[in-house]
Amino acid sequence: MLTVTSVSRRFGETRVLDDVSFEVRPGRMTGFLGANGAGKTTTMRIILGVLAAHGGSVTWNGEPVSPALRQRFGYMPEERGLYPKMKIAEQVAWLGQLHGLDRDTARRNTEALLDQLDLTERMNDKLEDLSLGNQQRVQVAAALVHDPVLLILDEPFSGLDPIAVEVVLGVLRERAARGVPVLFSSHQLAVVERLCDDLVIISGGVIAASGDREALRHRYGTQRWEIVVDSDAGWLRDLDDVRMIDLDGPRALFELGDGTSDQDVLRAALDKGAVRSFTPVLPSLDEIFKEAI
């Protein structure tokens, strides 16, 4: 498990990270969210040792992260950093060797990854001859080729079409299923909501919220409910402290104020007839993000 504890960082007089703490747990996908300039990339670079922290610590299973251990991490930067005139299979395998793999293992891993990422037919093409989306897939392969113990991905879905997103999602889920902790940032909140198990939301260099995705949905949940009855549900408008959000005959979406409880509404509904469903409506990731920051 990766643990970031009270990490701070300044650039000149500007503090860009302030007491940042969170965990990336084995076998779980952790979405790292924040606006541009919030501190995501700086945090990732400190984890990888590219930048030094001015306070706090980064540990792996309770021990300080050594240079040898960092070589076993997989990192995909937001800015593409591969060689445009080099063939992709040759390049990915070479990067695997730089991480300590022997030539045959690096080649086998490369071929398997390019197959998973639907790039086998392009394996002997130069990187510069690929579309931007396919170049992004090669970046993913480069981060995974050495079977890393931890994955850190900065905007891995940038430039990908919906089909390519699904391909990359499948590869990342497969790694997480092996027990690899995955930390990734993305501005595509719909993708993050589908993929992540845990969330870390950073704003202005400070952690605004973190934890299990479903626990955060309950923590930030409002008093919104959906009810389905046998007849028209318009009578809800007559109840105190009930604000109707949407009404479609027997189905209603509404929000409760402090003066009325969900049980008050349920009793009123049962007095009028059968209730087919009555469920809380939890916030989306987009709503949690906006409220947290």
C-alpha positions as CSV (number, residue, x, y, z in Angstrom):
1,M,0.0,0.0,0.0
2,L,1.2,3.5,-0.8
3,T,0.7,6.1,1.9
4,V,1.2,9.8,1.5
5,T,1.4,11.6,4.9
6,S,1.4,15.3,5.5
7,V,3.3,16.1,2.3
8,S,3.9,19.8,1.6
9,R,5.7,21.5,-1.3
10,R,6.5,25.1,-2.2
11,F,7.7,26.8,-5.4
12,G,9.4,29.9,-4.3
13,E,7.0,31.6,-1.8
14,T,4.0,29.8,-3.2
15,R,2.8,26.7,-1.2
16,V,1.4,24.3,-3.8
17,L,0.8,21.3,-1.5
18,D,-0.3,21.7,2.1
19,D,-0.4,18.7,4.5
20,V,-1.5,16.3,1.7
21,S,-2.4,12.8,3.1
22,F,-4.1,9.8,1.5
23,E,-3.7,6.1,0.7
24,V,-3.6,4.0,-2.5
25,R,-4.7,0.5,-1.5
26,P,-3.8,-2.8,-3.1
27,G,-6.2,-4.0,-5.8
28,R,-8.1,-0.7,-5.8
29,M,-8.4,2.0,-8.4
30,T,-8.0,5.4,-6.8
31,G,-9.2,8.4,-8.8
32,F,-7.2,11.6,-8.1
33,L,-9.4,14.6,-8.9
34,G,-8.8,18.3,-9.0
35,A,-8.9,21.4,-11.2
36,N,-5.9,22.4,-13.3
37,G,-3.2,23.6,-10.9
38,A,-4.7,21.9,-7.9
39,G,-1.6,19.9,-7.1
40,K,-2.2,16.5,-8.7
41,T,0.8,16.3,-10.9
42,T,3.1,17.8,-8.3
43,T,1.9,15.1,-5.8
44,M,2.5,12.3,-8.4
45,R,6.0,13.6,-9.1
46,I,6.9,13.6,-5.4
47,I,5.7,10.0,-5.1
48,L,8.0,9.1,-8.0
49,G,10.9,11.0,-6.6
50,V,11.0,13.5,-9.5
51,L,10.4,16.3,-7.0
52,A,11.4,16.5,-3.3
53,A,8.8,17.2,-0.7
54,H,9.4,20.0,1.7
55,G,7.6,18.2,4.5
56,G,5.9,14.9,5.1
57,S,6.6,11.4,3.8
58,V,5.8,8.8,1.2
59,T,5.9,5.2,2.2
60,W,5.3,1.8,0.7
61,N,3.9,-0.9,3.1
62,G,5.2,1.3,6.0
63,E,8.7,1.7,4.7
64,P,10.3,4.7,3.0
65,V,10.3,4.6,-0.8
66,S,13.8,3.8,-2.1
67,P,15.1,4.5,-5.6
68,A,15.2,0.7,-6.3
69,L,11.5,0.4,-5.3
70,R,10.6,3.4,-7.5
71,Q,12.1,1.6,-10.5
72,R,9.3,-1.0,-10.0
73,F,6.6,1.7,-10.2
74,G,4.8,2.3,-13.4
75,Y,4.3,5.9,-14.4
76,M,2.4,7.5,-17.3
77,P,2.9,11.3,-17.5
78,E,0.3,13.6,-19.0
79,E,2.8,14.9,-21.5
80,R,3.8,12.2,-24.0
81,G,7.5,11.3,-23.4
82,L,8.2,8.6,-26.0
83,Y,10.5,8.7,-29.0
84,P,8.5,9.6,-32.1
85,K,10.8,8.0,-34.7
86,M,11.3,4.7,-32.9
87,K,9.1,1.6,-33.7
88,I,6.6,1.1,-30.9
89,A,7.3,-2.6,-30.1
90,E,11.1,-1.9,-30.1
91,Q,10.5,1.1,-27.8
92,V,8.2,-0.5,-25.3
93,A,10.5,-3.5,-25.0
94,W,13.6,-1.3,-24.5
95,L,11.8,0.6,-21.7
96,G,11.1,-2.7,-20.1
97,Q,14.8,-3.5,-20.1
98,L,15.5,-0.1,-18.6
99,H,13.3,-1.2,-15.7
100,G,15.4,-4.4,-15.2
101,L,13.7,-7.0,-17.5
102,D,15.8,-9.3,-19.6
103,R,15.4,-9.0,-23.3
104,D,13.1,-12.0,-23.8
105,T,10.8,-11.1,-21.0
106,A,10.6,-7.5,-22.2
107,R,9.7,-8.7,-25.7
108,R,7.0,-11.2,-24.4
109,N,5.5,-8.5,-22.1
110,T,5.5,-6.0,-25.0
111,E,3.7,-8.4,-27.4
112,A,1.1,-9.3,-24.8
113,L,0.4,-5.6,-24.0
114,L,0.2,-4.5,-27.6
115,D,-2.3,-7.4,-28.2
116,Q,-4.4,-6.3,-25.2
117,L,-4.4,-2.7,-26.4
118,D,-5.3,-3.6,-30.0
119,L,-1.9,-2.4,-31.4
120,T,-0.4,-5.7,-32.7
121,E,-0.9,-4.7,-36.3
122,R,1.0,-1.4,-35.7
123,M,3.8,-2.8,-33.6
124,N,6.5,-2.1,-36.2
125,D,5.2,1.4,-37.0
126,K,7.0,4.5,-35.8
127,L,5.2,6.3,-33.0
128,E,4.9,9.5,-35.1
129,D,2.8,7.5,-37.7
130,L,0.1,6.7,-35.1
131,S,-3.0,8.7,-34.3
132,L,-2.9,10.6,-31.0
133,G,-5.2,8.0,-29.4
134,N,-3.0,5.2,-30.4
135,Q,0.1,7.1,-29.2
136,Q,-1.8,7.3,-25.8
137,R,-2.2,3.5,-25.8
138,V,1.5,3.1,-26.4
139,Q,2.1,5.3,-23.3
140,V,-0.1,2.9,-21.3
141,A,2.0,-0.1,-22.6
142,A,5.2,1.7,-21.6
143,A,3.9,2.2,-18.1
144,L,2.9,-1.5,-17.7
145,V,5.6,-3.4,-19.6
146,H,7.7,-4.2,-16.5
147,D,4.8,-5.5,-14.4
148,P,4.9,-2.6,-11.9
149,V,3.9,-3.0,-8.3
150,L,2.2,0.4,-8.4
151,L,0.6,2.3,-11.2
152,I,0.5,6.1,-11.4
153,L,-1.3,7.5,-14.4
154,D,-1.7,11.2,-15.2
155,E,-4.7,11.7,-17.5
156,P,-4.5,8.2,-19.1
157,F,-7.8,8.7,-21.1
158,S,-6.8,12.0,-22.7
159,G,-7.3,11.9,-26.4
160,L,-9.0,8.5,-26.4
161,D,-12.2,7.8,-28.3
162,P,-15.0,5.8,-26.4
163,I,-13.8,2.4,-27.9
164,A,-10.2,3.1,-26.9
165,V,-11.3,4.2,-23.4
166,E,-13.0,0.8,-23.0
167,V,-9.8,-1.0,-24.1
168,V,-7.6,0.9,-21.6
169,L,-10.2,0.4,-18.9
170,G,-10.1,-3.3,-19.4
171,V,-6.3,-3.4,-19.1
172,L,-6.3,-1.3,-15.9
173,R,-9.0,-3.3,-14.3
174,E,-7.0,-6.5,-15.0
175,R,-4.0,-5.1,-13.3
176,A,-6.0,-4.0,-10.3
177,A,-7.5,-7.5,-10.1
178,R,-4.0,-8.8,-9.6
179,G,-3.7,-6.6,-6.5
180,V,-1.8,-3.7,-8.0
181,P,-2.7,-0.3,-6.5
182,V,-3.6,2.2,-9.2
183,L,-3.6,6.0,-8.8
184,F,-4.9,7.9,-11.8
185,S,-6.0,11.4,-12.5
186,S,-8.6,12.4,-15.1
187,H,-10.9,15.3,-16.0
188,Q,-13.4,12.8,-17.5
189,L,-15.6,12.4,-14.4
190,A,-18.0,9.9,-16.0
191,V,-15.0,7.5,-16.6
192,V,-13.7,8.0,-13.1
193,E,-17.1,7.3,-11.6
194,R,-17.2,4.0,-13.5
195,L,-13.7,3.0,-12.8
196,C,-12.6,4.1,-9.3
197,D,-13.0,2.3,-6.0
198,D,-11.6,5.2,-4.0
199,L,-11.5,9.0,-4.5
200,V,-9.0,11.7,-3.6
201,I,-10.2,15.2,-4.3
202,I,-7.6,18.0,-4.1
203,S,-8.2,21.7,-4.3
204,G,-5.6,24.5,-4.0
205,G,-3.0,22.0,-2.7
206,V,-5.3,20.7,0.1
207,I,-7.2,17.4,0.3
208,A,-10.8,18.4,0.2
209,A,-12.2,14.8,0.4
210,S,-10.9,11.2,0.3
211,G,-12.1,7.7,0.9
212,D,-14.2,4.9,-0.5
213,R,-16.4,6.1,-3.4
214,E,-19.7,4.8,-2.0
215,A,-18.9,6.1,1.5
216,L,-18.3,9.6,0.0
217,R,-21.6,9.4,-2.0
218,H,-23.4,8.8,1.3
219,R,-21.4,11.5,3.1
220,Y,-22.2,14.1,0.5
221,G,-25.7,12.8,-0.1
222,T,-28.5,15.3,0.1
223,Q,-32.1,14.7,1.2
224,R,-33.2,13.6,-2.3
225,W,-35.6,10.7,-2.8
226,E,-37.4,9.0,-5.6
227,I,-40.8,7.5,-5.0
228,V,-43.0,5.4,-7.3
229,V,-46.7,5.0,-6.4
230,D,-49.8,3.6,-8.1
231,S,-51.4,6.9,-9.0
232,D,-50.3,10.5,-9.7
233,A,-47.7,11.6,-7.1
234,G,-48.5,15.3,-7.4
235,W,-49.8,15.3,-3.8
236,L,-46.2,15.6,-2.7
237,R,-46.4,19.3,-3.5
238,D,-48.8,19.8,-0.6
239,L,-46.4,18.4,2.1
240,D,-44.4,20.8,4.2
241,D,-40.6,21.1,3.4
242,V,-40.8,19.0,0.3
243,R,-39.4,20.5,-2.9
244,M,-40.4,18.7,-6.1
245,I,-37.5,18.3,-8.6
246,D,-39.3,16.1,-11.2
247,L,-42.7,14.6,-11.5
248,D,-43.8,12.1,-14.1
249,G,-47.2,10.7,-13.1
250,P,-46.6,8.1,-10.4
251,R,-42.9,8.7,-10.3
252,A,-41.5,11.7,-8.4
253,L,-38.0,13.0,-7.5
254,F,-38.0,15.4,-4.6
255,E,-35.8,16.9,-1.9
256,L,-36.6,17.1,1.8
257,G,-36.1,20.0,4.1
258,D,-35.3,19.9,7.8
259,G,-38.9,19.9,8.9
260,T,-40.0,16.6,7.1
261,S,-38.4,13.2,7.3
262,D,-38.4,10.4,4.8
263,Q,-40.7,8.4,7.1
264,D,-43.2,11.3,7.1
265,V,-43.4,11.1,3.3
266,L,-43.6,7.3,3.3
267,R,-46.5,7.3,5.8
268,A,-48.3,9.9,3.7
269,A,-47.8,7.8,0.6
270,L,-49.1,4.6,2.2
271,D,-52.2,6.5,3.3
272,K,-52.9,7.1,-0.3
273,G,-52.2,3.6,-1.6
274,A,-49.5,1.2,-2.6
275,V,-45.9,2.3,-2.8
276,R,-43.9,0.5,-5.5
277,S,-40.5,1.9,-4.6
278,F,-39.0,4.5,-2.3
279,T,-35.2,5.1,-2.5
280,P,-32.6,7.7,-1.6
281,V,-30.9,9.3,-4.6
282,L,-27.1,9.5,-4.0
283,P,-25.1,12.3,-5.6
284,S,-23.0,11.8,-8.7
285,L,-19.2,12.2,-8.7
286,D,-19.6,15.5,-10.5
287,E,-21.9,16.7,-7.6
288,I,-19.5,15.5,-4.9
289,F,-16.6,17.1,-6.7
290,K,-18.3,20.5,-6.9
291,E,-19.4,20.4,-3.3
292,A,-16.0,19.3,-2.0
293,I,-14.1,22.0,-3.7
